[in-house]
Amino acid sequence: MATPQKEIRLLSTSAILGYGFPEASLNAGMHRQPHVIGVDGGSVDPGPHYLGSGKPFCSPIAIRRDLRLMLNAAIRAGVPVVIGTSGGAGGAPHLAMVADMARQIAREDGLHFKMALIQAEQDKSSVKRRIAAGRVSPLAHQPVLTDATVDRAERIVGMMGPEPFIAALDNGAQIVLAGRASDPASWAAAATRAQLPPAPAWYAGKMLECGATPSIPKGHDCLFVTVREDHVECEPLNPARRCTPLSIANHSLHENSSPIHHIEPGGMLDTSDCRFEAVTDRAVRISGMRWTAADRYTVKLEGVEMAGYRSICLCGTRDPLLIARLDDFLETVRTEVAIKAAAFGADPESYRVGLRVYGRDGVMAEREPLRAALPHELGFVLEVVSRQSQEMASAVLAMVRTNMLHTDFPGRLCREGNMAFPFSPSDIEVGPVYRFSIYHVAELDDPCEPFPIQYEIL
């Protein structure tokens, strides 16, 4: 454990590694002598594909650029770098990708450091043992987790808390790359390791996890946060941005089922009595946060399984007669596709046709309040997901596309085709489709046990 400190200065470079940040903002932050540099590396927000495929949702080129700047700044200053949810989803291939980048950057730039890799991908047998022991519970109306669901999962990760980060730093790691982690956990680790109270530590993490997003104008940029025993101070490092009491209070409401109760591994951050004071025209002091330790330590499990293969097509129409009777037209298309697809062996139970209508209800679907408004043009995203194969998904999509183009309707004047296509080829094979199948919490005796740490000297 680190020596107790009256304050700790933390520098977050951006909302996610690979989103980019101005180098000048990083340099301004380094002039203020941070104790730790870090960034959240990923999120569940982009959906299940990245966890299932093992691919990052940010460009590797952009990830490498951000990582290089951070590593060089940290090594020059002799301070640690902490990164959670490496590679976007925090599975083993995501962590391996970012670790390889760190090794290459070290070789190319002549950097030397001790690196810790904290794995978050869960062994299926260990998950089954927790299920058998009654130590796994569902979240968000999910069903009880079964061994069969675990077996079908392409990948399962646990969302670690601060303890594995603290262990890595205590063991002398200067660069800490972690798999899936609670977004504020790496920051809470740095502050609690300095023996500052958990309430301001976790609150600081809630601010730092999104970089300069708590400032105005919002953007992907650097944020500097000072944590003290009874308050937190936030300030963006780009002179074009500023934190205000309103921007901080607004940001503290985000990404949580409750605007004031934030459940984290090991406890709950309560922001109901927070006070927001402008320290300068660009910095805000926050106090009054509280932390309540949980009766049992839990971490979230996230897992995905394959749902099939997807093919899509984009097209549009400006035909007022078709638009006026769109629902009947689309129903005819669906009927024709089902008949023709069955003729070449597509099991109707094995595929799903999606017809998204942009310009009417493509964003909000049945919740769209202005659905009856008659637009002058419409865009369509045609989608087929097949459990059989990519080939079958593309075959059914071709039927959808053809029938969107040529299906007749009463009063039709256009004899050549109903749709305009922006691309040739018109049909795009997207590949495997994944869905979330595990969204549960696991009870732990040891917060570090499911998250093994490997060390290497570069």
Secondary structure, 3 states (H helix, E strand, C coil): CCCCCCEEEEEECCCCCCCCCCHHHHHHHHHCCCCEEEEECCCCCCCCHHHHHCCCCCCHHHHHHHHHHHHHHHHHHCCCEEEECCCCCCCHHHHHHHHHHHHHHHHHHCCCCEEEEECCECCHHHHHHHHHCCCEEECCCCCCCCHHHHHHEEEEEECECCHHHHHHHHCCCCEEEECCECCCHHHHHHHHHCCCCHHHHHHHHHHHCCCCCCCECCCCCCEEEEEECCEEEEEECCCCCECCHHHHHHHCCCCCCCCCEEEECCEEEECCCCEEEECCCCCEEEECCEEEECCCEEEEEEEEEEEEEEEEEEEEECCHHHHHCHHHHHHHHHHHHHHHHHHCCCCCCCEEEEEEEECCCCCCHHHCCCCCCCCCCEEEEEEEEECCCHHHHHHHHHHHHHHHHHCCCCCCCCCCCCCECCCCCCEEEEEEEEEEEEEEEEEECCCCCCCCEEEEEC
